[in-house]
Amino acid sequence: MHTSAKELAAMIPPGFTLGVATAAFQIEGALDEDGRGPAGWDVFAAKAGNIVDGHHPALACDHYHRMPQDVALMRELGIDSYRFSISWPRIQPGGSGPVNRAGLDFYDRLLDELLANGISPMMTLYHWDTPLPLDEAGGWLNRDTAYRLGEFAAIAGAAYGDRVARWVTINEPATVTTNGYALGLHSPGLADFANGLPSVHHQLLGHGLALQALRAANVAGEIGMTNVYSPMVPNSGNPLDWLSAGAMDVAQNRLYADPVLTGKYPDLVRIGKFFSSFEHPDEDMDIISQPMDFYGLNYYMPTRVAAGAGDSPVPAAMAEAMGDDLSAATPGGPLHIEPWPDTETTAYGWPVKPEYLTVALKEMAERYPNLPPVIITEGGASFEDIIVTDKAANRSFIPDERRLRYLSDHIGTALRATAPGGEAESVDLRGYYVWSLMDNFEWSGGYNQPFGLVHVDFETMERTPKASYFWLQELLEERNLVASAGAAVAAAASSEPELAAGAEPGRSDGGAQPLGL
Ligand code: BGC
Protein backbone atom coordinates (compact mmCIF):
# COMPACT_ATOMS: atom_id res chain seq x y z
CA MET A 1 0.00 0.00 0.00
CA HIS A 2 1.19 3.48 -0.81
CA THR A 3 2.59 5.53 2.08
CA SER A 4 1.46 9.17 2.09
CA ALA A 5 3.98 12.02 2.26
CA LYS A 6 2.76 12.75 5.78
CA GLU A 7 3.27 9.18 6.97
CA LEU A 8 6.68 9.04 5.34
CA ALA A 9 7.67 12.37 6.90
CA ALA A 10 6.88 11.02 10.35
CA MET A 11 9.39 8.19 9.76
CA ILE A 12 12.34 10.44 8.93
CA PRO A 13 14.82 10.54 11.80
CA PRO A 14 16.48 13.81 12.87
CA GLY A 15 19.61 14.60 10.91
CA PHE A 16 18.54 12.48 7.90
CA THR A 17 19.48 14.24 4.65
CA LEU A 18 17.14 14.31 1.68
CA GLY A 19 18.94 15.37 -1.47
CA VAL A 20 19.02 15.29 -5.24
CA ALA A 21 21.96 14.19 -7.39
CA THR A 22 23.48 14.92 -10.81
CA ALA A 23 26.87 14.52 -12.51
CA ALA A 24 28.85 17.11 -14.47
CA PHE A 25 29.06 15.31 -17.81
CA GLN A 26 25.35 14.49 -17.75
CA ILE A 27 24.09 18.04 -17.26
CA GLU A 28 26.67 20.73 -18.00
CA GLY A 29 27.22 20.83 -21.77
CA ALA A 30 29.73 23.60 -22.68
CA LEU A 31 32.31 20.98 -23.55
CA ASP A 32 34.53 23.40 -25.45
CA GLU A 33 34.11 26.50 -23.31
CA ASP A 34 36.28 28.47 -20.94
CA GLY A 35 39.32 26.26 -21.32
CA ARG A 36 37.75 22.86 -20.62
CA GLY A 37 39.89 20.07 -22.05
CA PRO A 38 38.42 17.01 -23.80
CA ALA A 39 37.29 13.99 -21.82
CA GLY A 40 37.50 10.39 -22.97
CA TRP A 41 33.70 10.46 -22.92
CA ASP A 42 33.64 13.32 -25.50
CA VAL A 43 35.39 11.07 -27.98
CA PHE A 44 33.41 7.95 -27.09
CA ALA A 45 30.09 9.77 -27.43
CA ALA A 46 31.05 11.27 -30.79
CA LYS A 47 31.65 7.85 -32.33
CA ALA A 48 28.71 6.59 -34.40
CA GLY A 49 26.81 3.76 -32.76
CA ASN A 50 27.99 4.37 -29.19
CA ILE A 51 25.02 6.42 -28.00
CA VAL A 52 21.38 5.53 -28.63
CA ASP A 53 19.88 7.45 -31.55
CA GLY A 54 23.15 9.33 -32.09
CA HIS A 55 22.47 11.62 -29.13
CA HIS A 56 25.31 13.85 -28.06
CA PRO A 57 26.31 15.44 -24.72
CA ALA A 58 27.48 18.74 -26.28
CA LEU A 59 24.58 20.70 -24.80
CA ALA A 60 23.13 18.23 -22.25
CA CYS A 61 20.95 20.36 -19.93
CA ASP A 62 23.03 23.48 -20.60
CA HIS A 63 23.49 23.65 -16.85
CA TYR A 64 26.82 25.43 -17.29
CA HIS A 65 24.84 28.48 -18.43
CA ARG A 66 21.73 27.94 -16.35
CA MET A 67 23.21 27.03 -12.99
CA PRO A 68 21.48 29.76 -10.91
CA GLN A 69 18.11 28.75 -12.37
CA ASP A 70 18.76 25.11 -11.45
CA VAL A 71 19.76 26.05 -7.91
CA ALA A 72 16.54 28.07 -7.66
CA LEU A 73 14.59 24.92 -8.61
CA MET A 74 16.30 23.11 -5.74
CA ARG A 75 15.54 25.91 -3.30
CA GLU A 76 11.86 25.79 -4.32
CA LEU A 77 11.95 22.05 -3.83
CA GLY A 78 13.25 22.62 -0.31
CA ILE A 79 15.97 20.00 -0.53
CA ASP A 80 18.63 19.70 2.22
CA SER A 81 21.58 18.85 0.01
CA TYR A 82 22.75 18.67 -3.61
CA ARG A 83 25.15 16.00 -4.81
CA PHE A 84 26.98 17.02 -7.97
CA SER A 85 30.31 16.16 -9.56
CA ILE A 86 33.07 18.47 -10.66
CA SER A 87 34.43 18.03 -14.15
CA TRP A 88 38.06 17.00 -14.00
CA PRO A 89 38.83 18.17 -17.61
CA ARG A 90 37.22 21.54 -16.85
CA ILE A 91 39.50 22.11 -13.87
CA GLN A 92 42.64 20.33 -14.99
CA PRO A 93 42.35 20.07 -18.78
CA GLY A 94 45.38 17.83 -19.26
CA GLY A 95 44.55 15.49 -16.38
CA SER A 96 47.81 16.59 -14.76
CA GLY A 97 49.70 19.84 -14.52
CA PRO A 98 48.14 23.30 -14.91
CA VAL A 99 44.80 24.23 -13.45
CA ASN A 100 42.19 26.13 -15.45
CA ARG A 101 41.04 29.07 -13.30
CA ALA A 102 37.76 29.49 -15.21
CA GLY A 103 36.88 25.87 -14.48
CA LEU A 104 37.57 26.25 -10.77
CA ASP A 105 35.52 29.45 -10.75
CA PHE A 106 32.40 27.74 -12.07
CA TYR A 107 32.20 25.44 -9.04
CA ASP A 108 33.11 28.33 -6.75
CA ARG A 109 30.02 30.11 -8.00
CA LEU A 110 27.94 26.94 -7.69
CA LEU A 111 29.05 26.40 -4.08
CA ASP A 112 28.32 29.99 -3.16
CA GLU A 113 24.92 29.85 -4.84
CA LEU A 114 24.03 26.65 -2.99
CA LEU A 115 25.09 27.98 0.39
CA ALA A 116 23.28 31.27 -0.19
CA ASN A 117 20.14 29.21 -0.78
CA GLY A 118 20.57 27.01 2.29
CA ILE A 119 21.54 23.87 0.34
CA SER A 120 24.37 21.74 1.66
CA PRO A 121 26.90 20.69 -1.03
CA MET A 122 28.00 17.08 -1.57
CA MET A 123 30.80 17.03 -4.15
CA THR A 124 31.86 13.99 -6.18
CA LEU A 125 35.41 14.22 -7.54
CA TYR A 126 35.21 11.54 -10.19
CA HIS A 127 31.98 10.70 -11.98
CA TRP A 128 33.49 9.10 -15.08
CA ASP A 129 34.71 12.06 -17.16
CA THR A 130 38.39 11.13 -17.32
CA PRO A 131 40.52 13.76 -19.10
CA LEU A 132 41.34 12.47 -22.59
CA PRO A 133 45.14 12.56 -22.20
CA LEU A 134 44.82 10.14 -19.27
CA ASP A 135 42.57 7.82 -21.26
CA GLU A 136 45.04 7.93 -24.13
CA ALA A 137 47.75 6.81 -21.72
CA GLY A 138 45.67 3.76 -20.72
CA GLY A 139 42.98 5.26 -18.50
CA TRP A 140 42.30 3.11 -15.43
CA LEU A 141 44.49 0.33 -16.80
CA ASN A 142 47.39 2.64 -16.03
CA ARG A 143 48.39 2.94 -12.38
CA ASP A 144 49.37 6.55 -12.96
CA THR A 145 45.70 7.56 -13.32
CA ALA A 146 45.22 6.76 -9.62
CA TYR A 147 47.97 9.24 -8.69
CA ARG A 148 46.47 11.83 -11.02
CA LEU A 149 43.13 11.50 -9.20
CA GLY A 150 44.98 12.04 -5.92
CA GLU A 151 46.49 15.21 -7.35
CA PHE A 152 43.09 16.38 -8.59
CA ALA A 153 41.65 15.79 -5.11
CA ALA A 154 44.36 17.99 -3.62
CA ILE A 155 43.41 20.80 -6.04
CA ALA A 156 39.71 20.47 -5.19
CA GLY A 157 40.42 20.18 -1.46
CA ALA A 158 42.44 23.40 -1.47
CA ALA A 159 39.83 25.28 -3.51
CA TYR A 160 36.59 24.05 -1.94
CA GLY A 161 37.57 22.48 1.39
CA ASP A 162 35.96 25.26 3.41
CA ARG A 163 32.50 24.87 1.85
CA VAL A 164 31.83 21.24 0.90
CA ALA A 165 29.90 19.34 3.58
CA ARG A 166 30.42 15.87 2.10
CA TRP A 167 32.94 14.57 -0.40
CA VAL A 168 32.59 11.49 -2.60
CA THR A 169 35.96 10.44 -4.06
CA ILE A 170 34.70 8.21 -6.88
CA ASN A 171 31.33 7.08 -8.16
CA GLU A 172 30.55 3.45 -9.02
CA PRO A 173 33.92 2.00 -10.04
CA ALA A 174 32.01 -1.23 -10.82
CA THR A 175 30.13 0.49 -13.63
CA VAL A 176 33.31 1.98 -15.05
CA THR A 177 35.00 -1.43 -15.14
CA THR A 178 32.00 -3.43 -16.33
CA ASN A 179 30.60 -1.02 -18.89
CA GLY A 180 33.82 0.74 -19.88
CA TYR A 181 36.44 -2.02 -19.83
CA ALA A 182 34.52 -5.33 -20.02
CA LEU A 183 31.48 -4.68 -22.20
CA GLY A 184 32.47 -1.64 -24.25
CA LEU A 185 29.21 0.17 -23.51
CA HIS A 186 30.81 3.20 -21.86
CA SER A 187 34.02 5.13 -22.43
CA PRO A 188 36.75 4.05 -23.07
CA GLY A 189 34.78 1.40 -24.97
CA LEU A 190 36.99 -1.61 -24.26
CA ALA A 191 35.41 -5.06 -24.30
CA ASP A 192 37.97 -7.31 -22.67
CA PHE A 193 36.90 -8.53 -19.24
CA ALA A 194 40.11 -10.27 -18.14
CA ASN A 195 42.46 -7.53 -19.28
CA GLY A 196 40.16 -4.88 -17.82
CA LEU A 197 40.64 -6.07 -14.24
CA PRO A 198 43.48 -3.67 -13.38
CA SER A 199 40.88 -0.90 -13.73
CA VAL A 200 39.31 -2.19 -10.50
CA HIS A 201 42.47 -1.91 -8.45
CA HIS A 202 43.55 1.41 -9.91
CA GLN A 203 40.19 3.07 -9.30
CA LEU A 204 40.19 1.86 -5.70
CA LEU A 205 43.75 3.10 -5.28
CA GLY A 206 42.64 6.40 -6.80
CA HIS A 207 39.89 6.57 -4.18
CA GLY A 208 42.41 5.96 -1.39
CA LEU A 209 44.85 8.54 -2.71
CA ALA A 210 42.05 11.08 -3.14
CA LEU A 211 40.89 10.47 0.41
CA GLN A 212 44.44 10.94 1.67
CA ALA A 213 44.80 14.17 -0.31
CA LEU A 214 41.52 15.57 1.06
CA ARG A 215 42.58 14.74 4.62
CA ALA A 216 45.96 16.37 3.98
CA ALA A 217 44.15 19.48 2.69
CA ASN A 218 42.29 19.55 6.01
CA VAL A 219 38.89 19.81 4.39
CA ALA A 220 36.07 20.59 6.79
CA GLY A 221 33.55 18.09 5.38
CA GLU A 222 33.04 14.33 5.72
CA ILE A 223 34.68 12.02 3.16
CA GLY A 224 33.39 8.79 1.61
CA MET A 225 33.08 6.93 -1.68
CA THR A 226 30.13 5.56 -3.63
CA ASN A 227 29.59 1.99 -4.78
CA VAL A 228 26.53 0.66 -6.54
CA TYR A 229 24.98 -2.39 -4.86
CA SER A 230 22.68 -4.92 -6.46
CA PRO A 231 21.61 -8.00 -4.48
CA MET A 232 22.28 -11.06 -6.65
CA VAL A 233 19.45 -13.58 -6.71
CA PRO A 234 19.75 -17.09 -8.25
CA ASN A 235 17.19 -17.66 -10.97
CA SER A 236 16.31 -21.13 -9.63
CA GLY A 237 17.29 -23.73 -7.05
CA ASN A 238 19.77 -25.17 -9.55
CA PRO A 239 23.23 -25.13 -7.88
CA LEU A 240 24.76 -23.71 -11.05
CA ASP A 241 22.44 -20.70 -10.79
CA TRP A 242 23.51 -20.25 -7.16
CA LEU A 243 27.17 -20.39 -8.15
CA SER A 244 26.53 -17.88 -10.92
CA ALA A 245 24.77 -15.50 -8.56
CA GLY A 246 27.69 -15.85 -6.14
CA ALA A 247 30.16 -15.08 -8.91
CA MET A 248 28.19 -11.99 -9.93
CA ASP A 249 28.05 -10.90 -6.31
CA VAL A 250 31.83 -11.04 -6.18
CA ALA A 251 32.30 -9.38 -9.56
CA GLN A 252 29.82 -6.53 -9.07
CA ASN A 253 29.53 -5.96 -5.31
CA ARG A 254 32.29 -7.51 -3.19
CA LEU A 255 35.16 -6.71 -5.53
CA TYR A 256 34.60 -3.03 -4.79
CA ALA A 257 33.17 -3.02 -1.26
CA ASP A 258 35.46 -5.61 0.42
CA PRO A 259 38.76 -3.81 -0.24
CA VAL A 260 37.57 -0.44 1.07
CA LEU A 261 35.68 -1.87 4.05
CA THR A 262 37.86 -4.86 5.04
CA GLY A 263 41.24 -4.22 3.38
CA LYS A 264 41.06 -7.50 1.40
CA TYR A 265 39.86 -8.57 -1.99
CA PRO A 266 37.23 -11.34 -1.89
CA ASP A 267 38.70 -14.84 -1.49
CA LEU A 268 37.53 -15.96 -4.91
CA VAL A 269 39.64 -13.25 -6.48
CA ARG A 270 42.63 -13.82 -4.20
CA ILE A 271 42.66 -17.53 -5.07
CA GLY A 272 42.65 -16.57 -8.70
CA LYS A 273 45.73 -14.40 -8.05
CA PHE A 274 44.28 -11.76 -10.37
CA PHE A 275 45.77 -9.06 -8.24
CA SER A 276 49.14 -10.50 -7.33
CA SER A 277 50.78 -8.88 -10.31
CA PHE A 278 50.17 -5.35 -9.07
CA GLU A 279 53.13 -3.31 -8.08
CA HIS A 280 52.52 -2.90 -4.36
CA PRO A 281 49.34 -4.82 -3.53
CA ASP A 282 49.80 -4.81 0.25
CA GLU A 283 50.85 -1.20 0.65
CA ASP A 284 48.00 -0.27 -1.68
CA MET A 285 45.49 -2.00 0.58
CA ASP A 286 46.40 0.28 3.48
CA ILE A 287 45.66 3.26 1.27
CA ILE A 288 42.46 1.74 -0.14
CA SER A 289 41.01 0.75 3.23
CA GLN A 290 41.55 3.98 5.19
CA PRO A 291 38.59 4.80 7.40
CA MET A 292 35.83 6.81 5.74
CA ASP A 293 33.30 9.11 7.41
CA PHE A 294 30.45 7.54 5.45
CA TYR A 295 29.85 4.92 2.81
CA GLY A 296 27.86 5.95 -0.27
CA LEU A 297 25.59 3.30 -1.71
CA ASN A 298 23.66 3.57 -4.96
CA TYR A 299 20.68 1.24 -5.19
CA TYR A 300 18.51 0.87 -8.26
CA MET A 301 17.54 -2.84 -8.53
CA PRO A 302 18.39 -6.44 -7.69
CA THR A 303 19.79 -8.79 -10.36
CA ARG A 304 18.48 -12.27 -11.21
CA VAL A 305 21.32 -14.49 -12.34
CA ALA A 306 21.31 -17.81 -14.22
CA ALA A 307 24.08 -20.12 -15.40
CA GLY A 308 24.96 -20.45 -19.06
CA ALA A 309 24.86 -18.07 -21.97
CA GLY A 310 21.05 -17.95 -22.21
CA ASP A 311 19.47 -16.22 -25.20
CA SER A 312 21.33 -12.99 -24.40
CA PRO A 313 23.62 -11.76 -21.59
CA VAL A 314 21.00 -9.28 -20.30
CA PRO A 315 17.25 -9.08 -20.97
CA ALA A 316 16.64 -7.69 -24.46
CA ALA A 317 14.89 -4.53 -23.22
CA MET A 318 17.93 -3.58 -21.13
CA ALA A 319 20.41 -4.13 -23.95
CA GLU A 320 18.29 -2.15 -26.38
CA ALA A 321 17.94 0.77 -23.99
CA MET A 322 21.71 0.91 -23.59
CA GLY A 323 22.07 0.92 -27.34
CA ASP A 324 24.08 -2.19 -27.89
CA ASP A 325 24.02 -5.77 -28.93
CA LEU A 326 25.78 -7.27 -25.96
CA SER A 327 26.03 -10.73 -27.45
CA ALA A 328 29.00 -9.46 -29.45
CA ALA A 329 30.78 -8.40 -26.27
CA THR A 330 30.34 -11.64 -24.33
CA PRO A 331 30.03 -14.54 -26.71
CA GLY A 332 28.78 -17.67 -24.97
CA GLY A 333 29.34 -16.18 -21.50
CA PRO A 334 29.20 -18.48 -18.46
CA LEU A 335 26.18 -16.72 -16.97
CA HIS A 336 23.44 -14.28 -17.88
CA ILE A 337 20.84 -11.97 -16.35
CA GLU A 338 17.22 -13.10 -16.45
CA PRO A 339 14.16 -10.86 -16.43
CA TRP A 340 12.07 -11.00 -13.22
CA PRO A 341 8.73 -12.70 -13.68
CA ASP A 342 5.60 -10.55 -13.22
CA THR A 343 7.57 -7.45 -12.31
CA GLU A 344 7.13 -3.84 -13.30
CA THR A 345 10.15 -2.54 -15.19
CA THR A 346 11.42 0.96 -15.89
CA ALA A 347 12.09 2.40 -19.36
CA TYR A 348 15.57 0.88 -19.01
CA GLY A 349 14.03 -2.55 -18.47
CA TRP A 350 15.18 -2.46 -14.83
CA PRO A 351 12.97 -4.34 -12.32
CA VAL A 352 11.20 -2.22 -9.70
CA LYS A 353 11.89 -4.06 -6.42
CA PRO A 354 11.98 -1.78 -3.37
CA GLU A 355 12.06 -4.77 -0.99
CA TYR A 356 15.55 -5.60 -2.24
CA LEU A 357 16.83 -2.34 -0.84
CA THR A 358 16.23 -3.94 2.56
CA VAL A 359 18.24 -6.96 1.38
CA ALA A 360 21.05 -4.68 0.20
CA LEU A 361 21.24 -2.86 3.54
CA LYS A 362 21.01 -6.13 5.48
CA GLU A 363 23.78 -7.73 3.45
CA MET A 364 25.99 -4.69 3.94
CA ALA A 365 25.48 -4.86 7.71
CA GLU A 366 26.15 -8.62 7.82
CA ARG A 367 29.25 -8.46 5.67
CA TYR A 368 30.91 -5.41 7.11
CA PRO A 369 30.92 -5.16 10.89
CA ASN A 370 32.80 -1.86 10.71
CA LEU A 371 30.44 -0.30 8.20
CA PRO A 372 30.53 3.49 8.65
CA PRO A 373 27.30 5.51 8.45
CA VAL A 374 25.63 4.86 5.10
CA ILE A 375 24.18 7.41 2.70
CA ILE A 376 22.14 6.25 -0.26
CA THR A 377 23.83 8.55 -2.76
CA GLU A 378 21.55 7.59 -5.68
CA GLY A 379 18.19 5.97 -6.29
CA GLY A 380 15.60 6.66 -8.94
CA ALA A 381 13.90 5.47 -12.08
CA SER A 382 13.58 6.33 -15.77
CA PHE A 383 10.05 6.29 -17.09
CA GLU A 384 8.77 7.82 -20.26
CA ASP A 385 6.87 10.98 -19.34
CA ILE A 386 3.79 12.53 -20.84
CA ILE A 387 3.24 16.26 -20.79
CA VAL A 388 -0.32 17.39 -20.27
CA THR A 389 -0.89 20.98 -21.32
CA ASP A 390 -3.67 23.04 -19.82
CA LYS A 391 -4.04 25.64 -22.55
CA ALA A 392 -6.51 27.81 -20.63
CA ALA A 393 -4.21 28.09 -17.63
CA ASN A 394 -1.15 28.20 -19.88
CA ARG A 395 0.69 25.57 -17.89
CA SER A 396 1.96 22.04 -18.33
CA PHE A 397 1.69 19.15 -15.94
CA ILE A 398 3.69 15.93 -15.92
CA PRO A 399 1.90 13.19 -14.00
CA ASP A 400 4.85 10.85 -13.36
CA GLU A 401 3.03 8.66 -10.87
CA ARG A 402 5.31 5.66 -11.41
CA ARG A 403 8.50 7.62 -10.59
CA LEU A 404 6.78 9.16 -7.60
CA ARG A 405 5.77 5.70 -6.36
CA TYR A 406 9.27 4.33 -7.00
CA LEU A 407 10.80 7.06 -4.85
CA SER A 408 8.20 6.89 -2.11
CA ASP A 409 8.49 3.09 -1.89
CA HIS A 410 12.29 3.10 -1.86
CA ILE A 411 12.68 5.90 0.67
CA GLY A 412 10.01 4.26 2.85
CA THR A 413 11.72 0.87 2.58
CA ALA A 414 15.10 2.31 3.54
CA LEU A 415 13.64 4.13 6.56
CA ARG A 416 11.70 1.08 7.75
CA ALA A 417 14.65 -1.28 7.31
CA THR A 418 16.98 0.89 9.36
CA ALA A 419 14.53 2.03 12.07
CA PRO A 420 14.73 0.34 15.49
CA GLY A 421 13.41 -3.22 15.05
CA GLY A 422 13.95 -3.07 11.27
CA GLU A 423 15.71 -5.85 9.37
CA ALA A 424 18.81 -3.70 8.87
CA GLU A 425 18.56 -1.70 12.07
CA SER A 426 22.30 -1.78 12.69
CA VAL A 427 22.87 0.35 9.57
CA ASP A 428 23.26 4.00 10.53
CA LEU A 429 21.48 5.45 7.50
CA ARG A 430 22.06 9.18 7.13
CA GLY A 431 20.40 10.13 3.88
CA TYR A 432 18.84 9.44 0.48
CA TYR A 433 19.63 11.34 -2.73
CA VAL A 434 17.22 11.10 -5.65
CA TRP A 435 18.73 10.42 -9.05
CA SER A 436 18.14 12.90 -10.55
CA LEU A 437 17.25 16.55 -10.13
CA MET A 438 16.46 16.75 -13.85
CA ASP A 439 16.34 14.65 -17.01
CA ASN A 440 19.84 14.46 -18.44
CA PHE A 441 22.35 12.74 -20.70
CA GLU A 442 22.03 9.15 -19.57
CA TRP A 443 25.38 7.90 -20.90
CA SER A 444 24.92 5.36 -23.71
CA GLY A 445 21.14 5.65 -23.23
CA GLY A 446 21.32 9.25 -24.52
CA TYR A 447 18.30 11.40 -23.71
CA ASN A 448 15.87 8.48 -23.88
CA GLN A 449 15.98 7.62 -20.17
CA PRO A 450 14.45 10.44 -18.15
CA PHE A 451 15.24 10.06 -14.43
CA GLY A 452 14.45 13.67 -13.45
CA LEU A 453 12.12 15.21 -10.91
CA VAL A 454 12.23 18.06 -13.40
CA HIS A 455 11.51 17.55 -17.10
CA VAL A 456 13.96 19.14 -19.53
CA ASP A 457 12.91 19.99 -23.07
CA PHE A 458 16.18 19.32 -24.86
CA GLU A 459 15.21 21.62 -27.76
CA THR A 460 14.31 24.71 -25.74
CA MET A 461 16.03 23.78 -22.44
CA GLU A 462 12.82 24.66 -20.63
CA ARG A 463 12.54 23.05 -17.19
CA THR A 464 9.14 21.77 -15.98
CA PRO A 465 8.80 20.23 -12.52
CA LYS A 466 6.97 16.88 -12.57
CA ALA A 467 4.45 15.50 -10.08
CA SER A 468 7.34 13.69 -8.34
CA TYR A 469 8.98 17.07 -7.69
CA PHE A 470 5.84 18.40 -6.02
CA TRP A 471 5.54 15.18 -4.03
CA LEU A 472 9.10 15.53 -2.71
CA GLN A 473 8.42 19.18 -1.94
CA GLU A 474 5.40 18.13 0.11
CA LEU A 475 7.42 15.43 1.87
CA LEU A 476 10.05 18.01 2.85
CA GLU A 477 7.41 20.45 4.07
CA GLU A 478 5.76 17.73 6.16
CA ARG A 479 9.16 16.67 7.49
CA ASN A 480 9.84 20.25 8.56
CA LEU A 481 6.45 20.48 10.30
CA VAL A 482 7.14 17.28 12.23
CA ALA A 483 10.59 18.61 13.15
CA SER A 484 9.38 21.99 14.34
CA ALA A 485 6.56 20.38 16.34
CA GLY A 486 9.20 18.15 17.95
CA ALA A 487 11.45 21.16 18.60
CA ALA A 488 8.56 23.07 20.21
CA VAL A 489 7.80 20.15 22.55
CA ALA A 490 11.49 19.86 23.44
CA ALA A 491 11.75 23.60 24.04
CA ALA A 492 8.69 23.62 26.28
CA ALA A 493 10.13 20.76 28.32
CA SER A 494 13.54 22.34 28.62
CA SER A 495 14.56 24.97 31.15
CA GLU A 496 16.66 26.69 28.45
CA PRO A 497 14.37 26.99 25.48
CA GLU A 498 16.72 28.82 23.08
CA LEU A 499 17.72 27.14 19.85
CA ALA A 500 21.20 25.65 19.70
CA ALA A 501 23.70 27.93 18.01
CA GLY A 502 23.48 27.62 14.24
CA ALA A 503 20.21 25.71 14.27
CA GLU A 504 17.52 26.77 11.86
CA PRO A 505 13.94 26.46 13.01
CA GLY A 506 11.86 24.23 10.76
CA ARG A 507 14.71 21.99 9.61
CA SER A 508 14.84 18.55 11.10
CA ASP A 509 18.62 18.52 10.77
CA GLY A 510 18.83 21.53 13.05
CA GLY A 511 22.14 22.63 11.55
CA ALA A 512 23.88 20.21 13.87
CA GLN A 513 25.99 18.49 11.23
CA PRO A 514 29.14 19.92 9.71
CA LEU A 515 28.67 22.86 7.36
CA GLY A 516 24.94 23.05 7.79
CA LEU A 517 24.03 19.50 6.80
C1 BGC B 1 25.20 6.56 -12.26
C2 BGC B 1 24.49 7.73 -12.92
C3 BGC B 1 23.44 7.20 -13.87
C4 BGC B 1 22.43 6.41 -13.08
C5 BGC B 1 21.30 5.84 -13.91
C6 BGC B 1 24.29 5.43 -11.86
O1 BGC B 1 24.89 4.25 -12.25
O2 BGC B 1 25.98 6.99 -11.18
O3 BGC B 1 25.44 8.52 -13.56
O4 BGC B 1 22.83 8.20 -14.60
O5 BGC B 1 23.06 5.34 -12.45
O6 BGC B 1 21.79 4.96 -14.87
Boltz pocket constraint, residues with backbone or C-beta under 6 A from the ligand:
constraints:
  - pocket:
      binder: B
      contacts: [[A, 23], [A, 171], [A, 172], [A, 175], [A, 228], [A, 298], [A, 378], [A, 435], [A, 441], [A, 442], [A, 443], [A, 451]]
      max_distance: 6.0
